[in-house]
Amino acid sequence: MDLTLRFWNAYMERIGTGPWRPEGLVPRAIDHAAACVLARVDGKSPVEYLDPAGQELARRLAFVALETQPRTWDEMLRPLERQLHHQR
């Protein structure tokens, strides 16, 4: 999770705050990421490295993201952190 935040922060720093930075970039990126997760779990070409429990976790987190519409990556990662904490 730390890696995703570092990537996002570096990306946002790189594109800056100029007029080329589209409004709503973060929520659209989150929606896109959630849709990609669902496609890789339930689509025509599912990933082979997730066991059934991992598939269910990915599916559940993608649906949470699509339903709750988080506005930041921190908000997006909170459900994942809670799930991982409960599995320990």
C-alpha positions, 0 to 999 in steps of 0.5 A: 500500500505504501508503494501505491501512495508513493507512486501516486504522490510522485505522479501528482508531483510530476504533472504539477498543478497546471491547467493540463491537470484534469479535474477529478483525476483521482476519483476517475483513477480510482474508478478505473483501478476498481474496474480493472480489478474486477476485470482481472478477477471476473473477466475473460482473462482472470489472473491465475495467482489469486486463490478463491479467498484472494479473488473474493477480497479483490472483488469485495474491495473493488465493489466498495470503491465503486459504491463509496466513490472515495475521493483520495487514495487514502480513502481508497486504501482504508478498506484494504487496510481494514481487511488485511488487519482482520486477516492477521 
